[in-house]
Amino acid sequence: MAITTHHGVRVFQSGADPVLVNFVDTSVIGLLMAVDPTALPATASTDTPILIQKPSDAEGYPDAVKDELDTIFDQGSTRIVLVLVDEGADATEAQTAAVGDATTKTGIHAFRAATGAGLPKPKLLVAPGLSAATAADGIASVSVDTPGSGYSDDVSATITTSTGSNAELEVSVVGGEVATIGVVKPGYGYDALDTITITDNGGTGTGAAASLTVGEVMNPVSAEAMGICEKLRAQFYADGPDTTDADALSTAQLFGSKHICLCDPKVLKFVDGVTTPFVSSTVFAAQQAAADRTDGPHYPASNRLINGIQGVSRSVEYGIEATTLNEAGVNTIVNRGDGFRTWGPMTTAVDTIWQFVSVKRVADLVNESIEDAFVRFNDRPQTRQNLDLMVIAGREALKRLENEGILLPGSQFYLSGSLVPADGAEGIVKFAMRYEPPAPIYDVRITAYRNIQIGYELLYNSVTGQVDTGAAI
């Protein structure tokens, strides 16, 4: 440290302070709704995140917004980031506005602008009424008819269409040939006559050709939400079809995402003297926010009593029916005689290691909290002191989560074994951490045995020839 001389004593506070990991708030709800812009108060506008912390914050908003907020606050207090979009002339226009634009951060992308506006980051996203209907004219699949040759690794595929929008394709090249074209986002509004153009952005590959299949695909808002959730490390609670179990199961098969929680059927609420159906996705998101605040994010929003509803639009029986839905990734509502309860801690993930929403959310909590904390170490020199501080910060954070029961015992944080001197010379420092979120108690199995020997021995040994009033003779 370069300092001027001084005759006396001075204290200099070191800049190499220990770093404490601040854990992110997992209970913030992101509520996306389509409204008539002319019905909004002067202080509100579409495609702009708005913070709601209590019912009175929504004074002057449309009744539909207030009803969904009422459902949330019925389950408990939490912070809500509200994004409103133009409902347009029909459902298609409303969904288009809800899908929004990634560049301008409109529609569901507006949630990404929340922290930049000084608002909390939404972690539980829900779009009531916008995420239920599937699209019958999305890109269901793409077939490579001719692989071509000479392609680089930077190849893109675009669809020439007059009516379709929002589809995204991903090209895989093996040995200079176009091997597969995957559907990242299916979009909607396409026609079987639409064509695919394959472009080699990094080379001169030629000859590849592909064709598309148009069919029923996931809801476009839900599809867009998957990418948003990746960036925000959030969950999206999608609306089920609210028709039959078979339809709910078919809808779940369209997703396969660890960021999607599908909720079915609708709930019934008493509004202005009329029993009215409302999507249950808002209920599940609100119940999860309440669980985060009272118990922790390692508690899923399942087997929790729902406040403020009269019933459900379709009865789901506890047991085989509810289990069939859960196993397919559909979270539902049951009543075993003790009130209507959320039932299902599931994502729609195909990989069973991420099937439980609480496991996925705890992993997101750990990863994001460590990442945020370590930004403060960026550009410090690679000294023994700084590296030790980083390891200490990581270990201390994991231990705190273990002490709260959010992680199972045995977490580790250390310098990665793959770190080599060349990495250090390039400014690269690698760490590795191991941890395990607790899975929920999902399948309780109790084996019952008859105990003839002990049971009858105790009976016979208790016989004394006495009755309640004394000797029988």
Phi, psi and omega in degrees: 000125180270116180222158175282152180288155181204132178272099184149199183243133175225149177246130177244123179285123181294142176277350181273063182282151172298149180252125176261133181279120175266122184280139183291153177279115183269358189262008183279125180267137172253113185252117180251125182220146176264130183220170172278114183303332181287347180266004182272150174293163185297335183278353184247152177212160180284157176060026180231124180297136181232133181271126176241122181242346179204159184306323183293343177293343181260019179301128179091354179278160179302152182301325181299321178293316180298324180296318179291322176296324177298319177299318180295310183289339173298329182274339179152167181280140175197172176266141183233129171260112184262129173237125181251139177234161181288124182289343178064200184270340181205182183296325180296317179293323178295318179292322177299316178294324181290322177297318174067201184227130183291326183290315181269358179056054175254171182060221182294340177291344179296337177297333178290342180269359186297310184294325178295337178266008179084013180261160178291156180281124180292138181239341182235094187269141180211142181227074186302129179082354183248349189240018184267305188291132174282165178258129182274354186230043175263174178279103182283322179197164176228131179251134175275111182277321179225123185284338182070195181202160174076018183278145175276184178278351181254084182235138179236158178230130179235156182253128175271114186212156178257340185234336184282159179204157168078004176282146175228134181243153180230126186259135175247127181246130178230121179060035179081359179250147176286112185271309181217158171231109182269154178264107178282312174229128184284336182065199181199163177083017184269165181233148181299341180274354177298151184241161181246132176250127181255124185238129176269101184284341184242012182195204185233031180299147181216164169094351182283144178215149182213159177230156184244157174242126179263134180192193181287129182226174181295158178305135184297327178291318177297319179298318179292327182296331182299317178292322178296318181295326176300316182288321184270353189052057186235174174244145176248127180261106186267150178281135172279174183287339180057046178235284180225165175301319181299319178293321179297318179295320179295321179295318181300327182292344180280344188266279183070031183243137176286352179262358184249131172242114183269133187234127183202139009265196176282162174255161179249129178234154180265109184233121179052042176081005183233135174284119190233137177281141176226148179296147181271355179299322178296322178299312182296318178297318180292321177295324178292320177299318178296318178297319179301319185283327184265325186241323183126160183291349178279357173261116178284160180278061181228148182060041179239136182293131182269127178268148169081013178240156177268332183172204180230158183283339177218124182287131175243123185278132175299136180120230187298317183296310180295321180295320179300317178295313181300315183297336178270357180097018179255120175272134188229194182227132180232164174221109181264019183098003179234033177098164180282126185232143170298142184216103179138116177259038195256147161262179176263017183299138175284323178286117187293343180292341178244023183287334182266127185297325181295322178296315180296318184289324177293319177300318177298319179300312181297308185299315182290320181295317177295317180300313180298318182294322186283350174301329181291344177271347180305134175075002167287154179291153177280085177247162178302321182297312182292319179295321176297319179298324180291316178296318179298317181298317180295315180295320181295321180295315180295322179294321178298319179292325175297317181296332178273357182081004181285333173237152173284157180297155175103013180294151180223149176213126186200170172295139182291141177292345180274358181289128180234160182307325180298326176298313181300320180295334179267006179083014182263126175236124184250134174239162174224142176224148178235132178203165179217117173289147178285129174289151178290157174285096191260313186238098182268123183239122181236125178263128181255137178234144170281145183238075185294313187300304184291319183301310182286327177299317179296322179297309184294321180291341181273351181286124183234354185079011178255147170242182187299330185260008179121199182296143181289332181239000000 
